[in-house]
Amino acid sequence: MTLLWQILLFAGCDSDSNTESPQQPVQQVPEQQVTTPTVPVPFRNQDSHERYDEIGKLGTHPISIPAGVTIGAVIYRSNPSKFADRKIKTQYTPPPISYTLPIKSFRFRYRISDGDVYTSSRQTEQDYYRDNKTSSSSDRPIPPWAEVIVYGQYDDAVPLNFNSTIQDDFRVSKKVTNIDYIQQAQPLYGLTVYLANNGIDPETGKPWESNTVTPDRMINKDKAGNIKTYIQREFTQQTNFCRHRFYNDDWHIQIWIIYNCTYLPQWQEIEGNIIKILNSWRVTQKGKLLSKQIGKA
């Protein structure tokens, strides 16, 4: 009986073990990892202070702008407009910087006397502030610095000329001030000149003493007859400066320059030097420099 009891007891244990097997640990299936493709960081040139160049595509060419050259930030075409809603600006995520990211605009200072540019942490920085110190001396040389703004042009439907711009300006002048612009018989430094009311202030019957509302307008055309250069000369008893704009077809850009009209005779040299500066910043798609960069510290 004892033996029979032991046999039944063991059989009962086996039966229990078959019906209620120990709980096996549940295998955890790993969640599928959602990964964003990594964007390779482009090679960027540096200066002697180990500052990185600012890069992008200006018009039709990739460029590498030496650090310390631009005044303010480089504006990319993808950036929200400064007039955009605040919510749009706060939610904006800039795309990765690359040599194919279109540049909308940037600003720098150019020295007319030698074709150099202002760069922080370089001698030109000291030169600029020295040249622009306030002075009451009438024989003090006019500072040779110009403010330059470069705009990339990306709409192929918009012509690279000022043909309609100047006509609009003439129309607005007539509507607002009732002043007509008269083309002058003699060109000036190779520019066709238009003067408001033939250069005479209708209120005094004498030459304009101030023409900020009715600036002199000067143009230059290419061989096809398109206006590529448009300069407005403004003066008062204290100031005398030119607002100079021109297009470049190779780069597909428009450039604005502001400088003292003392340097107006050099307008063609100014245009050529600015394109020379931009050409020195050109690179390959991988960031390799094509020439020595003007303005590199």
SVG drawing of the C-alpha trace seen along z (x, -y; Angstrom):
<svg xmlns="http://www.w3.org/2000/svg" viewBox="-4 -131 50 133">
<polyline fill="none" stroke="black" stroke-width="0.4" points="0.0,0.0 2.9,-2.3 4.4,-1.6 1.1,-2.1 0.6,-5.5 4.0,-6.6 3.3,-5.7 0.0,-7.6 1.7,-10.6 4.4,-10.8 1.7,-10.3 -0.3,-13.2 2.8,-15.4 3.5,-14.6 -0.1,-15.3 0.1,-18.7 3.3,-19.5 1.7,-18.7 -1.4,-20.8 0.2,-23.8 3.7,-24.1 5.9,-26.8 5.3,-30.2 7.9,-30.8 9.4,-34.4 7.8,-36.3 10.3,-37.3 10.3,-41.0 10.1,-41.8 12.2,-45.0 10.4,-48.0 11.3,-48.9 13.8,-51.8 12.7,-54.8 15.9,-56.5 16.4,-59.6 18.9,-59.3 22.1,-61.2 23.1,-64.1 26.8,-64.2 28.4,-67.4 30.0,-69.2 33.7,-70.1 34.1,-73.8 37.2,-75.9 38.6,-77.7 40.8,-80.8 43.9,-81.3 41.6,-81.9 39.9,-78.5 36.7,-80.2 34.5,-78.4 33.6,-79.9 29.9,-80.6 28.8,-78.4 26.0,-78.0 25.0,-78.4 24.9,-82.0 22.9,-82.2 24.7,-79.6 27.9,-79.0 28.7,-77.3 30.7,-79.7 32.7,-79.7 32.7,-83.2 35.6,-83.8 34.7,-84.1 34.3,-87.7 33.5,-89.1 29.7,-89.3 27.9,-92.1 25.1,-90.3 23.9,-86.8 23.8,-85.2 20.2,-84.9 19.2,-81.7 16.3,-81.4 14.6,-79.0 14.6,-81.5 11.2,-82.9 10.6,-86.5 11.2,-89.1 7.5,-90.0 6.4,-86.4 4.1,-85.5 5.8,-85.1 4.5,-81.5 6.1,-80.6 9.4,-82.0 9.4,-80.1 8.5,-76.8 11.0,-77.2 13.6,-74.5 16.5,-75.5 17.7,-72.8 21.3,-71.5 23.8,-74.0 25.4,-72.8 27.0,-74.0 23.7,-73.5 21.6,-75.6 20.5,-78.7 21.7,-82.0 19.1,-84.8 21.4,-87.7 24.4,-88.8 26.2,-92.1 29.9,-93.1 32.1,-96.1 34.4,-96.7 37.4,-99.1 37.4,-100.9 41.0,-102.1 42.5,-98.6 39.7,-96.1 40.0,-94.5 37.2,-93.7 36.6,-94.4 37.2,-91.3 37.0,-91.2 40.2,-90.2 42.2,-91.5 44.0,-94.8 41.1,-96.0 38.9,-96.1 41.2,-98.7 41.5,-100.5 37.7,-100.8 37.2,-102.4 40.2,-104.7 39.0,-105.9 35.5,-106.5 36.3,-108.6 34.3,-111.8 36.3,-114.8 35.4,-118.4 38.4,-118.9 37.3,-119.7 40.6,-118.4 40.2,-114.9 40.1,-112.2 36.7,-110.6 36.7,-107.1 37.0,-104.6 34.6,-102.1 31.4,-100.9 28.5,-98.9 27.7,-95.9 24.6,-93.7 24.5,-90.7 21.1,-89.1 20.8,-85.7 18.3,-85.6 16.4,-82.3 13.3,-83.2 14.0,-82.5 10.9,-84.4 12.3,-87.6 14.7,-89.3 18.2,-90.3 17.8,-94.0 16.4,-97.3 14.4,-98.1 11.0,-98.2 12.5,-99.4 13.6,-102.8 10.3,-103.4 8.4,-102.7 10.7,-105.2 10.0,-107.8 6.3,-107.2 6.3,-107.4 8.3,-110.7 5.8,-112.2 2.9,-111.1 4.3,-112.1 6.3,-115.3 5.0,-116.1 8.7,-116.1 9.8,-114.7 13.2,-113.2 15.1,-114.5 17.9,-112.6 21.1,-114.7 23.0,-115.2 26.4,-114.2 27.1,-110.9 29.0,-111.0 31.8,-108.4 30.1,-106.3 26.7,-106.5 23.5,-107.9 22.3,-110.6 18.7,-111.6 18.1,-114.7 14.9,-115.7 13.4,-118.7 16.6,-119.0 18.5,-119.6 16.5,-122.7 14.5,-123.1 11.1,-124.5 10.5,-126.4 13.8,-128.4 14.6,-128.3 18.2,-127.3 20.0,-123.9 18.8,-121.5 20.5,-122.1 19.1,-118.8 17.8,-116.0 16.9,-113.3 13.4,-113.1 14.5,-113.5 17.9,-111.9 20.0,-112.0 19.6,-108.7 22.3,-107.1 22.2,-103.9 24.4,-101.6 23.1,-99.1 24.6,-96.0 25.0,-95.3 21.4,-93.9 20.1,-97.2 19.2,-96.0 19.9,-98.2 22.4,-96.3 23.7,-99.2 21.4,-101.6 22.9,-104.4 21.0,-107.0 23.1,-110.0 21.7,-111.8 23.1,-114.9 22.4,-117.5 24.6,-120.2 26.2,-117.6 26.0,-114.3 26.8,-113.1 26.3,-109.4 25.5,-106.9 23.1,-104.0 24.6,-101.7 22.9,-98.5 24.0,-96.1 23.2,-92.6 25.7,-89.8 24.4,-87.1 27.1,-84.6 26.4,-84.5 22.7,-85.2 22.8,-87.9 21.9,-91.5 24.3,-93.7 23.6,-96.9 26.5,-99.2 26.4,-102.5 29.4,-104.8 30.4,-108.4 29.9,-109.9 33.6,-111.0 34.2,-107.4 31.5,-107.5 34.2,-107.8 35.3,-104.3 31.9,-102.7 33.1,-100.1 36.2,-99.2 33.9,-98.8 31.7,-96.3 34.7,-94.4 36.3,-94.2 33.2,-93.0 32.8,-90.1 36.6,-89.4 35.9,-89.1 33.0,-86.7 35.0,-84.6 37.7,-84.2 35.1,-82.6 34.0,-80.0 34.4,-76.4 33.6,-72.9 30.5,-71.1 32.7,-69.5 34.1,-72.8 37.5,-72.8 38.7,-76.4 39.3,-77.4 41.6,-80.4 43.0,-82.4 40.1,-84.0 40.0,-87.7 39.4,-88.8 40.7,-85.6 42.2,-86.2"/>
</svg>
